[in-house]
Amino acid sequence: MSLEIRVVLVEPMYQGNVGSVARAMKNFGYSDLALVNPCKLEGQARAMASHAREVLEGARITSTVEEAVKGANLVIGTT
């Protein structure tokens, strides 16, 4: 059984933070990123993502948390 992890960011305000999350995900071997109503993702997000641009560019954009966690068997929230 393999464990699949999806990271969901809800209404992130700063594109640098989104890029940093993408980079951290790639460092740990994860690539399933969902963003709920994110800020604009432009140069700073790409710069902070660095070698993890494919994680950032492959992120699923949704308008609700329900859409972002659809299909998940376990949801853990943190702030």
NORGI-V840341 format. One record per pair of residues at least 6 apart in sequence whose C-alpha atoms are under 8 Angstrom apart, sorted by the first residue. I is the first residue (numbers start at 1). J is the second residue. Records with the same first field share a line. If there is no record, write none. Layout:
BEGIN
I = J / J
END
This chain:
BEGIN
5 = 30 / 32
6 = 30 / 31 / 32 / 33 / 34
7 = 32 / 33 / 34
8 = 33 / 34 / 35 / 36 / 68 / 69
9 = 18 / 33 / 34 / 35 / 36 / 38
10 = 35 / 36 / 37 / 38 / 65
11 = 35 / 36 / 37 / 38 / 39
12 = 18 / 35 / 36 / 37 / 38 / 39
13 = 38 / 39
14 = 39
15 = 39 / 40 / 41 / 42 / 44 / 45
16 = 44 / 45 / 47 / 48
17 = 45 / 48
18 = 45 / 49 / 56
19 = 44 / 45 / 46 / 47 / 48 / 49 / 50 / 56
20 = 45 / 48 / 49
21 = 49
22 = 31 / 33 / 49 / 52 / 53 / 55 / 56
23 = 48 / 49 / 50 / 51 / 52 / 53 / 55
25 = 31 / 55
26 = 52 / 55
31 = 55
32 = 55 / 58 / 59
33 = 55 / 56 / 58 / 59 / 60
34 = 59 / 60 / 61 / 62 / 68
35 = 59 / 60 / 61 / 62 / 68
36 = 61 / 62 / 63 / 64 / 65 / 68
37 = 61 / 62 / 63 / 64
38 = 61
46 = 53 / 56
49 = 56
60 = 68
61 = 68
62 = 68
69 = 75
END
